[in-house]
Amino acid sequence: MNARPYLMLSGTLFGVVGLVHLVRIVQHWPFVLGPYQVPMWISAVAAVGGFTLGLWGWVQAARRTGRE
């Protein structure tokens, strides 16, 4: 079974999530969840986490030879 496509897709999706959170911070987009407004620092944590997981997925995909 080849895990490389899964790792590439996961890395890309996590990177997109991190990018959306970064854009929310830069553009000052409000995010309201029910009666609560989500603070910007939560998006900062999510952006770092998304970029970290995205990079990790791509590094793991690059380590795969495709013959596993």
N, C-alpha and C positions, 0 to 999 in steps of 0.2 A: 504494500500500500504506500502511496506517495503522499506525504504530508505537505509537500512544498506549496501546492496551490492553496491549501487551507491556510497556511502561514502567511502567504502573500495577501490573500483576501482579508484575513483578520488584521494584518498590519495596516492595510489600506483603510479599512473601516475605522479602526482606532485612530488613525491619523486624521481622518475626516472629522471624527467627533472632536478631537483636540483642536482642529482648525476652526470648527464652528464655535467652540467655547472661546477661542482667542478672538474671533470676530465679534462675538457678543461683548467682550470686554472693551475692545477698541471702539466699537460703535455705540456703546452704552445702551444696548438693547435691554429693556426690562423683561423679566420672566416672572410671571405670576402663576403660582400653583395654588388654586383654590383661593382662600383669603390671604395667603402669604406671598410676599415678594421675596424671591430667592436673591440673596446677596451676591455681589460680583466675586467675592473671594472664593465662593464655591466653584464658579466657573474657572477661576485661576487654578485651583487644585485639579479640577477635571481636565483642563487643558494640559497640564503637566503630565497627569496620568495617561491621558490619551496619546500624547506624543511619545511617552516612554514605552507604552505597550505596543504602539505602532512600530517604533524603531526596533524593539525586541523581536517582534514578529518578522520583520524584514531581515534582521541579522540571522535569525534562526533559519529562514528560508534560504538565505545565501549559503549557509553552511551545509545544506542538503545537496547531494549530488544528483538527485533525481533517479537514482538506481536503487533506492531503499524500499 
